[in-house]
Amino acid sequence: MQRTILIIIGWLAVALGTLGVVLPLLPTTPFILLAAWCFARSSPRFHHWLLYRSWFGGYLRHWQQYRAMPPGAKPRAVAVILLTFAVSLYVVKMMWVRILLLFILACLLIFMWRIPVIDTKQQKT
């Protein structure tokens, strides 16, 4: 029963994380990390799929090994964040929602700035 619940939560997290790629208020990373955690405890097959066959696999493997982002990932992530928030700020007309979006954007950019970036060459030397 617990295995089934973890698999369901894992796939729900994968779906929400995938949606989070294009929706500005839905974060991708926590959901994908949750999916990896759930699959690691419930299904070696799904965990292997997430690490080696999914779109997020390279980033997850790099995070597990180095606790950092690979080179180039941070600028791409910041660009996507800025693009999606810019669209949201353009579409939303209520001032208080715009202020909330700007606050969330600032928090998210500060969080991204604090994540280390390291490549495999730096780690091995």
C-alpha positions in Angstrom: 0.0 0.0 0.0 2.8 2.5 1.0 4.7 1.6 -2.2 1.6 2.4 -4.4 1.0 5.7 -2.6 4.7 6.7 -3.1 4.4 5.8 -6.8 1.3 7.9 -7.2 2.8 10.8 -5.4 6.0 10.4 -7.5 4.1 10.6 -10.8 1.9 13.5 -9.6 5.2 15.3 -8.7 6.6 14.6 -12.2 3.4 16.0 -13.8 3.5 19.1 -11.6 7.2 19.6 -12.1 6.7 19.3 -15.9 3.9 21.9 -15.7 6.2 24.1 -13.6 8.6 24.5 -16.6 6.1 26.8 -18.3 4.0 28.1 -15.4 5.7 30.8 -13.4 4.1 30.2 -10.0 4.6 26.4 -10.0 8.2 25.4 -9.2 9.8 22.6 -11.1 12.7 21.6 -8.9 11.0 20.7 -5.6 8.5 18.5 -7.5 11.2 16.6 -9.4 13.2 16.1 -6.2 10.1 14.8 -4.5 9.5 12.4 -7.4 13.1 11.2 -7.2 12.7 10.6 -3.4 9.4 8.8 -3.9 10.6 6.6 -6.7 13.9 5.8 -4.8 11.8 4.3 -2.0 9.1 2.6 -4.1 10.1 1.7 -7.6 13.7 1.1 -8.8 12.4 1.1 -12.4 10.7 4.5 -12.2 13.7 5.9 -10.3 16.0 4.7 -13.1 13.7 6.2 -15.7 13.7 9.5 -13.9 17.5 9.6 -13.6 18.5 8.2 -17.0 15.7 8.6 -19.5 13.7 11.7 -18.5 14.3 15.3 -19.5 15.4 16.0 -15.9 17.8 13.1 -15.5 21.1 14.9 -16.1 20.3 17.6 -13.7 19.2 15.1 -11.0 22.3 13.0 -11.4 24.5 16.1 -11.2 22.7 17.4 -8.1 23.0 14.0 -6.4 26.7 13.8 -7.1 27.8 17.4 -6.5 25.0 19.2 -4.8 25.3 21.9 -7.4 24.0 22.9 -10.9 25.9 22.0 -14.0 27.5 24.9 -16.0 25.0 26.6 -18.3 21.9 25.4 -16.4 21.7 28.5 -14.2 21.6 31.1 -17.0 19.0 29.0 -18.9 16.9 28.6 -15.7 17.0 32.4 -15.0 16.1 33.2 -18.6 13.0 30.9 -18.4 12.1 32.4 -15.1 12.3 35.9 -16.4 10.4 35.1 -19.5 7.5 33.4 -17.8 7.3 36.1 -15.1 7.4 38.8 -17.8 4.5 37.2 -19.6 2.6 36.9 -16.3 3.3 40.5 -15.5 2.1 41.6 -18.9 -1.2 39.5 -18.7 -2.1 40.4 -15.1 -3.8 43.8 -14.7 -4.3 43.8 -10.9 -1.6 45.8 -9.2 -1.5 43.7 -6.0 -1.0 40.6 -8.0 1.8 42.2 -10.0 3.5 43.2 -6.7 3.1 39.7 -5.4 4.6 38.3 -8.7 7.6 40.7 -8.4 8.1 39.7 -4.8 8.1 36.0 -5.8 10.4 36.7 -8.7 12.9 38.5 -6.4 12.8 35.6 -3.9 13.3 33.0 -6.7 16.2 34.9 -8.3 17.9 35.2 -4.9 17.4 31.5 -4.4 18.9 30.7 -7.9 21.8 33.0 -7.3 22.8 31.1 -4.1 22.9 27.6 -5.8 26.5 26.7 -6.6 27.6 25.9 -10.1 30.3 23.3 -10.6 31.4 21.1 -13.4 32.9 17.6 -13.3 36.4 18.9 -14.0 36.3 21.3 -11.0 35.1 18.5 -8.8 37.7 15.9 -9.8 40.7 18.3 -9.3 
